[in-house]
Amino acid sequence: MKPESLIPPPKWRPGEVSRAAFVGRVWLRMLKCPCPPSSAGLELSVNNHAADFTLSTGLSPAISLSCLVHNSSQAEELLWYRGDGQVDLKDGNKVNISNICISPVNESDNGVTFTCRLARNKSVQVSVILDVQFPPQLSGEETLHVEEENDITLTCNSKSNPQAQSTWLKDNQSLTLQQSRHELYQTSEFFQLSIRKVQKSDNGTYTCVVESRLGNGTRDFHLIVEDKKPVFPKEAVIAAVVVVTITVLFGIVARKDKFFKCFKKPRETALR
């Protein structure tokens, strides 16, 4: 057997040499530029919740949300979103763990979604929906004036969470609704009473009462029904103005000679 040093090198055909060189270059590039690490197995948690959840809270000075990366072998950048808008984070509050603070917590935060996402793979995320509970914010009074036979609508703010029960009183008694004249309309934010073609008997104080397990609220409306003002037909008014104008003009024309005499300049008397 020949020594290895004496074994002649393999004979490559021209096409085989170029193919081998191409494969070698591909392997060399893969070694120099490794693929980015996979995000498979990476998980996030927000306040120890690994899945989307709802956070119930009341009106408070502040609450905090903490996002943490799990199963990572390297530094991972995190992003926070409030709804669709990205939250600005300081440089020291982005890698592997990130905290945000909502201060103060108020009515406008109810139903808002906060989401923590992995920067290099935004499909890795956890969302939290704020359930901000608060009593009805209702108080005060106002006075309304309306003419007879006109319509009027009384509106009070009934916004609360959970949604409150609302009723109307008149002069501290339950309001007797007349189907042909009264109409109630309620949303999650306001409660309305509409009265069609008001009458003198509708005079009085109407109270909007909003009741919730977190608290109650009331607002008074002092309704004053005024006498209906006489309405003159527009056509009749215009006709009267035209008649008066024409009469005045005819009067001036008929007495024009007298007017001109009043303004006629007297002749100067010649000196003798």
Secondary structure as UniProt FT lines:
FT   HELIX           4..6
FT   HELIX           14..32
FT   TURN            40..41
FT   STRAND          43..46
FT   TURN            47..48
FT   STRAND          53..58
FT   STRAND          63..70
FT   STRAND          77..82
FT   TURN            83..84
FT   STRAND          85..86
FT   HELIX           91..93
FT   STRAND          97..102
FT   HELIX           107..109
FT   TURN            110..111
FT   STRAND          113..118
FT   TURN            119..120
FT   STRAND          121..134
FT   STRAND          141..147
FT   TURN            148..149
FT   STRAND          152..157
FT   STRAND          165..170
FT   TURN            171..172
FT   STRAND          173..174
FT   TURN            179..181
FT   STRAND          182..186
FT   STRAND          190..195
FT   HELIX           200..202
FT   STRAND          204..212
FT   TURN            213..214
FT   STRAND          215..226
FT   HELIX           234..254
FT   HELIX           256..262
//
